[in-house]
Amino acid sequence: MRVHFHGAAGEVTGSLHEVEAAGRRVLLDCGMIQGSPEAERRNSDPFPFEASRLDALVVSHAHIDHIGRIPLLVKRGFTGPIFAQEATAALMPIMLLDAASIAENDAERANRRRHKGQALVQPLYAREDVEAAMQQVRPLPYDQRSNVLPGIDIVFRDAGHILGSSIVELFADDRKLVFSGDLGPKGTPILRDLTPIDRADLVLMESTYGDRLHRDRAATIAELGEILDHAWREGGNVLIPAFAVGRSQELLYWFAYYWDEWNLSRWQVFLDSPMASKVVKVYDHHHDLFDEEARRVWAARPSPFKLPNLRFAATPQESMAINDIARGAIVIAGSGMANAGRILHHLRHRLSNPHTHVVFVGYQAEGTLGRRLVDGARWVRIHGQDVRVNAQRHTIGGLSAHTDQHGLIEWYGHFTGHPPLVLVHGEDKAREALAGEIGERYGVDTMLATPDMVLDV
């Protein structure tokens, strides 16, 4: 078995790992690179392999940094099956059609501004490319060993990160590779805890928060309630950049859980994302993947997805109308890193207002607008317009869908004999800190993946 590291090798996004085994080539994830405009331009670069020579693609979960280039892969010649957990398979077309729409809109906007003689900007892929790629998807359940190619089996285990998120066990050539995908923290609302694995010949593990510990979740939720109360007393509005899968649903869960304590009925709550609205329907069809606490909340409280003051902004006109609300609006909108989507319009409209509260509830990658705001930028540029930042900013790390350093160390500690470990999906500072902690605790010489690195198992 041989592993080629192509993406998310020294950065968080752009998951792309190639496995040669049993005379076949299997790709683990095909994610979009996210961050600065310079980083995102790399998405259109040629793949570091011939797409038509791949035999299969295995997907860990439906976040766009793990699936975002799948239509491009198919467009460039990949014809094999795409294996994904059942809920992931249901989420993929929603996520990818939205990505195609964003790409088409960005291209249209760029072409309106291009100078005479400049070439037309082409979107990375179009909606018809997404529809073509989805024909190749093969859903699989959790915990079932499946033969996906001659000599190659896989098993999906629950990763506790988002609905359908999976740890991938790949068996071939009498060897076993375990790819963590993204791992969720224990006690994440709605989802079951991540699955411990006890055996592997090689482990590829994410390291997004490899250098830090999350704040206690109870304290984090209390802080969120305090922010909402403060914003209400100031007569302001709250903007929450949030990914359509995972974070948006968790926020609605907490709004239902603390409906009375936080006096949520006084607010107007907007889920301003057609994609998130569709994702909610997928969640509602997969209650079998919920944990016991979530099932109790659904039975005893206002349904998180049917709060009496919750509004789904389906059209651009409904989204724009939110900006006419002077006070008392909570707006959850994508994208989670504020680098695309409807949140940009709300930020452009409201950042100059000191009574606006912007709440960041997830990781903000280098080069994104979200990172610049978290780092204290006083001016930002949105849609070609310079915007003064007077809004109050809050970072709530305890709501992360990724486990922290302790969680990563604990998950790796379940492996018997402490097999070889490669850290992926993390910036170098995080990976180096995690490698040091694991080396000190388990005596493992941990490797940090780099682009074009090749490893024989």
C-alpha positions as CSV (number, residue, x, y, z in Angstrom):
1,M,0.0,0.0,0.0
2,R,1.3,3.4,-1.0
3,V,-0.1,6.8,0.1
4,H,0.4,10.0,-1.9
5,F,-0.4,13.3,0.0
6,H,-1.7,16.0,-2.3
7,G,-3.9,18.3,-0.4
8,A,-4.5,19.5,3.2
9,A,-0.9,18.7,3.8
10,G,0.3,21.7,5.7
11,E,-3.1,23.5,5.5
12,V,-6.5,22.8,6.8
13,T,-8.5,22.8,3.6
14,G,-8.3,21.0,0.2
15,S,-8.4,17.4,1.4
16,L,-6.9,15.1,-1.2
17,H,-5.1,11.8,-0.5
18,E,-4.4,9.1,-3.0
19,V,-3.9,5.4,-2.0
20,E,-2.4,2.8,-4.3
21,A,-3.3,-0.7,-3.2
22,A,-4.2,-4.1,-4.8
23,G,-3.3,-2.7,-8.2
24,R,-5.9,0.1,-7.9
25,R,-5.9,3.8,-7.1
26,V,-8.4,5.1,-4.5
27,L,-8.8,8.8,-3.7
28,L,-9.7,9.8,-0.2
29,D,-11.7,13.1,-0.5
30,C,-11.5,15.7,-3.2
31,G,-11.9,19.0,-1.3
32,M,-11.9,22.6,-2.2
33,I,-9.0,24.9,-1.1
34,Q,-10.4,27.7,1.0
35,G,-8.8,30.9,2.3
36,S,-7.2,33.9,0.5
37,P,-8.1,34.6,-3.2
38,E,-4.6,33.4,-4.0
39,A,-5.1,30.1,-2.3
40,E,-8.5,29.6,-3.9
41,R,-7.1,30.2,-7.4
42,R,-5.2,26.9,-6.9
43,N,-8.5,25.0,-7.2
44,S,-8.4,25.3,-10.9
45,D,-4.9,23.9,-11.2
46,P,-4.4,20.5,-12.8
47,F,-4.7,17.6,-10.4
48,P,-1.4,16.0,-9.4
49,F,-2.6,12.8,-11.0
50,E,-4.6,11.7,-14.1
51,A,-8.2,11.8,-13.0
52,S,-9.2,9.1,-15.6
53,R,-6.7,6.6,-13.9
54,L,-8.5,6.7,-10.5
55,D,-10.6,3.6,-9.8
56,A,-12.7,5.0,-6.9
57,L,-13.3,8.0,-4.6
58,V,-14.1,7.6,-0.9
59,V,-15.6,10.6,0.8
60,S,-15.3,11.3,4.6
61,H,-18.0,13.9,4.9
62,A,-19.9,16.6,3.1
63,H,-18.1,19.8,4.0
64,I,-16.9,21.6,0.9
65,D,-13.2,21.4,1.8
66,H,-13.6,17.6,1.5
67,I,-15.9,17.4,-1.5
68,G,-15.7,20.7,-3.3
69,R,-13.7,19.6,-6.3
70,I,-15.5,16.4,-7.1
71,P,-17.4,17.8,-10.0
72,L,-14.2,19.1,-11.4
73,L,-12.6,15.7,-11.0
74,V,-15.5,14.1,-13.0
75,K,-15.3,16.9,-15.6
76,R,-11.6,16.0,-16.1
77,G,-12.2,12.4,-16.7
78,F,-12.9,10.5,-13.5
79,T,-15.6,7.8,-14.2
80,G,-15.4,5.6,-11.1
81,P,-17.8,5.1,-8.2
82,I,-17.9,7.7,-5.3
83,F,-18.5,6.0,-2.0
84,A,-20.1,8.0,0.9
85,Q,-22.1,7.4,4.0
86,E,-25.8,7.6,3.4
87,A,-26.4,11.0,5.1
88,T,-23.3,12.3,3.4
89,A,-24.6,11.2,0.0
90,A,-27.8,13.1,0.7
91,L,-26.0,16.3,1.7
92,M,-23.5,16.3,-1.2
93,P,-25.7,17.6,-4.0
94,I,-27.0,20.4,-1.8
95,M,-23.5,21.5,-0.9
96,L,-22.1,21.1,-4.4
97,L,-25.0,22.8,-6.2
98,D,-24.5,25.8,-3.9
99,A,-20.7,25.8,-4.6
100,A,-21.5,25.8,-8.3
101,S,-23.9,28.7,-7.9
102,I,-21.3,30.7,-6.0
103,A,-18.7,30.0,-8.6
104,E,-21.0,31.1,-11.4
105,N,-22.0,34.2,-9.6
106,D,-18.4,35.1,-8.8
107,A,-17.4,34.6,-12.4
108,E,-20.3,36.8,-13.6
109,R,-19.3,39.5,-11.1
110,A,-15.7,39.4,-12.2
111,N,-16.6,39.5,-15.8
112,R,-18.7,42.7,-15.3
113,R,-15.6,44.3,-13.8
114,R,-13.0,43.0,-16.3
115,H,-11.1,45.5,-18.4
116,K,-11.2,45.5,-22.2
117,G,-9.1,42.7,-23.7
118,Q,-9.1,40.6,-20.5
119,A,-10.3,37.0,-21.0
120,L,-13.6,35.9,-19.6
121,V,-13.5,34.3,-16.2
122,Q,-14.9,30.8,-16.2
123,P,-16.5,29.2,-13.1
124,L,-14.7,26.2,-11.7
125,Y,-17.7,24.0,-12.6
126,A,-21.4,24.4,-13.4
127,R,-24.5,22.9,-12.0
128,E,-24.7,20.4,-14.8
129,D,-21.2,19.1,-13.7
130,V,-22.6,18.5,-10.2
131,E,-25.5,16.6,-11.5
132,A,-23.2,14.4,-13.6
133,A,-21.0,13.7,-10.7
134,M,-23.9,12.7,-8.4
135,Q,-24.7,9.9,-10.8
136,Q,-21.5,8.2,-9.6
137,V,-22.3,8.3,-5.9
138,R,-22.8,5.0,-4.1
139,P,-24.3,5.4,-0.5
140,L,-23.1,3.0,2.2
141,P,-24.3,2.7,5.9
142,Y,-22.1,3.0,9.0
143,D,-20.3,-0.1,10.4
144,Q,-20.7,-2.3,7.3
145,R,-17.6,-3.7,5.7
146,S,-18.0,-3.3,1.9
147,N,-15.9,-4.6,-1.0
148,V,-15.6,-1.5,-3.2
149,L,-12.9,-2.8,-5.7
150,P,-11.2,-6.1,-6.2
151,G,-9.0,-6.6,-3.1
152,I,-10.1,-3.4,-1.4
153,D,-12.7,-3.1,1.4
154,I,-13.8,0.0,3.4
155,V,-15.9,0.6,6.5
156,F,-17.4,4.0,7.5
157,R,-17.4,4.7,11.3
158,D,-19.1,7.7,12.9
159,A,-16.7,10.6,13.3
160,G,-19.1,12.8,15.4
161,H,-18.3,15.9,13.3
162,I,-21.4,16.6,11.2
163,L,-24.3,14.4,10.1
164,G,-22.8,11.5,8.1
165,S,-19.2,12.3,8.9
166,S,-17.0,9.3,8.8
167,I,-13.8,7.8,9.8
168,V,-12.6,5.6,6.9
169,E,-11.1,2.2,7.4
170,L,-9.5,0.9,4.2
171,F,-8.3,-2.7,4.0
172,A,-6.0,-3.9,1.2
173,D,-2.8,-5.9,0.7
174,D,-3.2,-7.3,4.2
175,R,-2.8,-3.8,5.6
176,K,-5.3,-1.4,7.2
177,L,-5.2,2.3,6.7
178,V,-7.4,4.6,8.9
179,F,-8.3,8.1,7.7
180,S,-9.9,10.2,10.5
181,G,-11.6,12.6,8.2
182,D,-12.7,15.4,10.6
183,L,-13.2,14.3,14.2
184,G,-15.9,15.9,16.4
185,P,-15.6,16.6,20.1
186,K,-17.4,14.4,22.6
187,G,-20.8,15.7,23.7
188,T,-21.5,17.5,20.4
189,P,-25.3,18.3,20.3
190,I,-27.5,16.2,18.0
191,L,-24.6,13.8,17.0
192,R,-23.3,10.6,18.5
193,D,-19.7,10.6,19.8
194,L,-16.8,9.7,17.5
195,T,-15.9,6.0,17.2
196,P,-12.7,4.7,18.8
197,I,-10.6,2.4,16.5
198,D,-8.3,-0.2,18.0
199,R,-6.1,-1.3,15.1
200,A,-4.3,0.2,12.1
201,D,-1.1,-0.1,10.1
202,L,-1.2,3.6,9.3
203,V,-3.3,6.4,10.7
204,L,-4.0,9.7,8.8
205,M,-5.3,12.1,11.4
206,E,-6.7,15.6,11.2
207,S,-5.0,18.3,13.4
208,T,-7.1,21.4,12.9
209,Y,-7.0,22.2,16.6
210,G,-3.8,20.3,17.4
211,D,-2.3,23.2,19.4
212,R,-5.3,24.3,21.6
213,L,-8.0,23.2,24.0
214,H,-11.6,24.2,23.6
215,R,-13.4,26.1,26.3
216,D,-15.8,24.1,28.4
217,R,-19.0,23.7,26.3
218,A,-21.3,24.7,29.2
219,A,-19.4,27.9,29.7
220,T,-19.4,28.6,26.0
221,I,-23.2,28.2,25.8
222,A,-23.6,30.5,28.8
223,E,-21.5,33.1,27.0
224,L,-23.7,32.8,23.9
225,G,-26.7,33.5,26.0
226,E,-25.0,36.5,27.6
227,I,-24.1,37.9,24.1
228,L,-27.7,37.6,23.0
229,D,-29.0,39.3,26.1
230,H,-26.4,42.1,25.8
231,A,-27.3,42.7,22.1
232,W,-31.0,42.8,22.9
233,R,-30.5,45.4,25.7
234,E,-28.3,47.5,23.4
235,G,-31.0,47.4,20.7
236,G,-28.8,45.7,18.2
237,N,-28.7,42.7,15.8
238,V,-26.6,39.6,15.8
239,L,-24.8,38.2,12.8
240,I,-23.5,34.6,13.0
241,P,-21.4,33.3,10.0
242,A,-22.1,29.6,10.1
243,F,-21.6,26.6,7.8
244,A,-24.9,25.3,6.4
245,V,-24.1,21.8,7.7
246,G,-23.5,21.3,11.3
247,R,-23.1,24.7,13.0
248,S,-26.4,26.1,11.8
249,Q,-28.3,23.1,13.1
250,E,-26.4,23.2,16.4
251,L,-27.2,26.8,17.0
252,L,-30.9,26.1,16.4
253,Y,-30.7,23.2,18.8
254,W,-29.4,25.5,21.6
255,F,-32.0,28.1,20.8
256,A,-34.7,25.4,21.4
257,Y,-32.9,24.0,24.4
258,Y,-32.7,27.5,26.1
259,W,-35.9,28.9,24.6
260,D,-37.3,30.0,28.0
261,E,-34.0,30.9,29.7
262,W,-32.7,33.1,26.9
263,N,-36.2,34.6,26.2
264,L,-35.7,33.7,22.6
265,S,-39.3,34.5,21.7
266,R,-38.5,38.2,21.7
267,W,-36.1,37.8,18.7
268,Q,-36.7,37.3,15.1
269,V,-34.4,34.4,14.0
270,F,-33.4,34.1,10.4
271,L,-31.7,31.1,8.7
272,D,-30.6,33.0,5.7
273,S,-29.3,30.2,3.5
274,P,-31.3,28.2,1.0
275,M,-28.7,25.5,1.4
276,A,-29.1,25.3,5.2
277,S,-32.8,25.1,4.8
278,K,-32.4,22.0,2.6
279,V,-29.8,20.6,5.0
280,V,-32.4,20.9,7.8
281,K,-34.6,18.5,5.8
282,V,-31.8,16.0,5.6
283,Y,-31.3,16.1,9.3
284,D,-35.0,15.6,9.9
285,H,-34.8,12.4,7.8
286,H,-31.9,11.0,9.8
287,H,-33.0,11.0,13.4
288,D,-31.6,7.5,13.6
289,L,-28.1,9.1,13.7
290,F,-29.0,11.5,16.6
291,D,-27.8,10.9,20.1
292,E,-30.2,10.3,23.0
293,E,-30.2,13.9,24.3
294,A,-31.2,15.2,20.9
295,R,-34.1,12.8,20.7
296,R,-35.3,14.1,24.1
297,V,-35.0,17.7,23.0
298,W,-37.0,17.0,19.8
299,A,-39.7,15.4,21.9
300,A,-39.9,17.9,24.8
301,R,-39.1,21.3,23.5
302,P,-40.0,23.5,20.5
303,S,-38.5,21.6,17.5
304,P,-35.2,23.3,16.8
305,F,-36.1,23.4,13.1
306,K,-39.6,24.7,13.7
307,L,-39.1,27.5,16.2
308,P,-42.2,29.8,16.1
309,N,-40.0,32.8,15.3
310,L,-37.7,31.1,12.9
311,R,-37.8,32.4,9.3
312,F,-36.1,30.7,6.3
313,A,-34.9,33.4,3.8
314,A,-35.3,31.5,0.6
315,T,-35.0,34.3,-2.0
316,P,-32.5,37.1,-2.4
317,Q,-35.4,39.6,-1.8
318,E,-36.2,38.0,1.5
319,S,-32.5,38.1,2.5
320,M,-32.2,41.8,1.6
321,A,-35.4,42.6,3.6
322,I,-33.6,41.5,6.8
323,N,-31.4,44.6,6.5
324,D,-34.4,46.8,7.0
325,I,-34.8,45.4,10.6
326,A,-33.3,48.0,13.0
327,R,-33.1,45.8,16.0
328,G,-33.9,42.3,17.4
329,A,-32.7,40.1,14.5
330,I,-30.5,37.1,14.8
331,V,-29.1,36.2,11.4
332,I,-27.4,32.8,10.8
333,A,-25.9,32.8,7.3
334,G,-23.2,31.2,5.3
335,S,-20.4,30.9,4.8
336,G,-18.8,30.0,8.1
337,M,-15.5,31.7,7.3
338,A,-17.3,34.8,5.8
339,N,-15.5,34.3,2.5
340,A,-18.7,33.8,0.3
341,G,-22.4,33.6,0.5
342,R,-25.2,35.8,2.0
343,I,-23.3,36.7,5.2
344,L,-21.2,39.1,3.1
345,H,-24.2,41.2,2.3
346,H,-25.2,41.4,6.0
347,L,-21.6,42.3,7.0
348,R,-21.3,45.0,4.4
349,H,-24.6,46.5,5.6
350,R,-24.1,46.3,9.3
351,L,-20.4,46.2,10.2
352,S,-20.2,50.0,10.6
353,N,-22.9,49.9,13.3
354,P,-21.4,49.6,16.8
355,H,-24.6,47.9,18.0
356,T,-24.1,45.0,15.6
357,H,-22.7,41.9,17.3
358,V,-20.8,39.4,15.0
359,V,-20.4,36.0,16.6
360,F,-17.8,33.6,15.2
361,V,-18.6,30.0,16.2
362,G,-16.0,28.1,14.1
363,Y,-12.5,27.9,12.6
364,Q,-11.5,30.9,10.5
365,A,-8.8,30.0,8.0
366,E,-5.9,32.2,7.1
367,G,-6.8,34.7,4.4
368,T,-10.5,34.7,5.0
369,L,-12.6,37.7,5.9
370,G,-13.6,35.9,9.0
371,R,-10.0,35.6,10.1
372,R,-9.3,39.3,9.4
373,L,-12.3,40.3,11.5
374,V,-11.3,37.9,14.4
375,D,-7.8,39.4,14.2
376,G,-9.3,42.9,14.8
377,A,-9.2,44.5,11.3
378,R,-10.7,48.0,11.4
379,W,-11.4,48.1,7.7
380,V,-12.4,45.3,5.4
381,R,-13.2,45.1,1.7
382,I,-16.5,43.4,0.7
383,H,-17.7,43.2,-2.9
384,G,-15.2,45.9,-3.9
385,Q,-16.4,48.3,-1.1
386,D,-14.3,49.4,1.9
387,V,-16.3,49.0,5.1
388,R,-15.4,50.4,8.5
389,V,-15.7,47.8,11.3
390,N,-17.4,49.3,14.4
391,A,-19.3,46.1,15.2
392,Q,-18.6,44.2,18.4
393,R,-16.9,40.9,17.6
394,H,-17.1,37.7,19.7
395,T,-15.2,34.4,19.2
396,I,-16.8,31.3,20.8
397,G,-14.3,28.5,20.3
398,G,-16.2,26.0,22.4
399,L,-18.7,25.4,19.7
400,S,-16.2,23.9,17.3
401,A,-17.2,20.8,15.4
402,H,-13.6,19.7,15.6
403,T,-12.2,18.0,18.6
404,D,-9.3,19.7,20.4
405,Q,-5.7,18.6,21.2
406,H,-6.9,16.4,24.1
407,G,-9.6,14.8,22.0
408,L,-7.1,14.0,19.2
409,I,-4.6,12.5,21.6
410,E,-7.3,10.5,23.3
411,W,-8.6,9.2,20.0
412,Y,-5.2,8.1,18.8
413,G,-4.5,6.5,22.1
414,H,-7.2,3.8,21.4
415,F,-4.9,2.2,18.8
416,T,-3.1,-0.8,20.0
417,G,0.6,-0.6,19.6
418,H,0.5,3.1,18.5
419,P,0.9,2.7,14.8
420,P,2.6,5.1,12.4
421,L,0.8,8.5,12.4
422,V,0.7,11.2,9.7
423,L,-0.9,14.5,10.6
424,V,-3.0,16.2,7.9
425,H,-5.6,18.9,7.8
426,G,-3.8,21.4,10.0
427,E,-1.5,24.4,9.8
428,D,2.1,23.7,10.8
429,K,1.9,25.4,14.2
430,A,-1.0,23.1,15.2
431,R,0.6,20.0,13.8
432,E,3.9,20.6,15.4
433,A,2.4,21.1,18.8
434,L,0.2,17.9,18.4
435,A,3.2,15.9,17.2
436,G,5.2,16.9,20.2
437,E,2.5,16.0,22.6
438,I,1.8,12.6,21.0
439,G,5.6,11.9,20.8
440,E,6.1,12.7,24.5
441,R,3.1,10.6,25.6
442,Y,3.3,7.5,23.2
443,G,6.9,7.6,21.9
444,V,5.6,7.9,18.3
445,D,7.7,9.6,15.7
446,T,4.8,11.5,14.1
447,M,5.0,12.6,10.5
448,L,3.7,15.9,9.1
449,A,2.3,15.4,5.6
450,T,3.7,17.7,2.9
451,P,2.5,18.1,-0.7
452,D,3.8,15.3,-3.0
453,M,5.0,13.2,0.0
454,V,4.8,9.5,-0.6
455,L,4.6,6.8,2.1
456,D,4.7,3.0,1.8
457,V,2.8,1.1,4.4
